[in-house]
Amino acid sequence: MSAELPYLPALRFSSLTCLYDSVMRLLLKDEVFKRRLVAQVKPLPDQRILDVGCGTGTLTLLLKRAAPNAVVIGLDADPTMLRIARTKAESEQVQIEFVEGMSDSLPFPHASFSGIVSSLLLHHLTTDSKRRTLEQAYLLLRPGGMLHIADWGQAQNALMRAAFLGVQLLDGFETTVDNVEGRLLPLMRAAGFADAMETHREMTMLGTLSMYRATRPN
């Protein structure tokens, strides 16, 4: 979801996008870890929260349910994903704005969000694109605002490293090497974030899934 490389759908082929939610439920139980991420965010009614790389809107909707009066916006580069997300929101009769755009050139004013979240986006981006995406997130956050990320992390053991090879074959070795080598936290710090830390990690069928938190200093 950057302007640097040709855009690839989440499952690599557009024809498979309709299966994305089913695949995520089967292989990752994605609502479970996304609920954990929402619990980490702790959204409040007066906040503006941006979900970068929102996909089909599962996390975006969870955030809105947790704080119905908060302004929650989802952004993704895939128009098919966004159509699915909008349909979900309409079926639940909730107001969420879904915006088509790239993660490294976010179309919002600086300091306009209390929180920014991202789930399984960064491993699709090259190092330079990750850097620009994190710099954009920093600029869009208000002082004291927080960044929350769930993505693939450094493997806990050889089994998890082997499991992650499947993700690398699908999504590419160039874009996933930062995750494998534990570089996400240094990249957050280089973008200006303070108190960057891994808050949770768990073993999955596809490798080690980690959660991170960082703050834009006051």
Buried (B, 14 or more C-beta within 10 A) or exposed (E): BBEEBEEBBBBEEBEEBEEBBEEBEEEBEBBEBBBBBBEBBEBEEEBBBBBBBBBBBBBBBBBBBBBEEBBBBBBBBBEBBBEBBBEBBEEEEBEBEBBEBBBBEBEBEEEBBBBBBBBBBBBBBBEEBBBBBBBBBBBBBBEEBBBBBBBBBBBBEEEBBEBBBEBBEEBBEEBBBBBBEEBBBEBBBEBBBEEBEBBBBBBBEBBBBBBBBBBBEE
